[in-house]
Amino acid sequence: SLAYYQIFPSLEFQLGIELSILLASDQYRSTIRILDQDRKLDIGALGGLCYNFSERFDIEARYVFGLLPFSNLTIFDQAAAPQVDYSWFNQVLQVGLLYRLR
């Protein structure tokens, strides 16, 4: 769901949320394989710009920052006490070329 704010006649600011779903994963973090217990659903805050450079064509760029960590890692010391917690968040840069059919 996006909200648009027109800055200039041909330039819009976009703000909203984005839902992401992990369909498959065969990636590795260093030597640790991403396991099934990692989060498969993410909600991200989105901000971007859309420039209308002709009657039918737009170009847009968006940045999405995940609000939910998709994975957590706790490193323990030799006494099994937690030392460091890491959380990974999705960060996405999207660039698109849009064409209007009408």
Secondary structure, 3 states (H helix, E strand, C coil): CEEEEEEECCEEEEEEEEEEECCCCCCEECCEECCCCCCCEEEEEEEEEEEECCCCEEEEEEEEEECCCCEEEEEECCCCCEEEEEEECCEEEEEEEEECCC
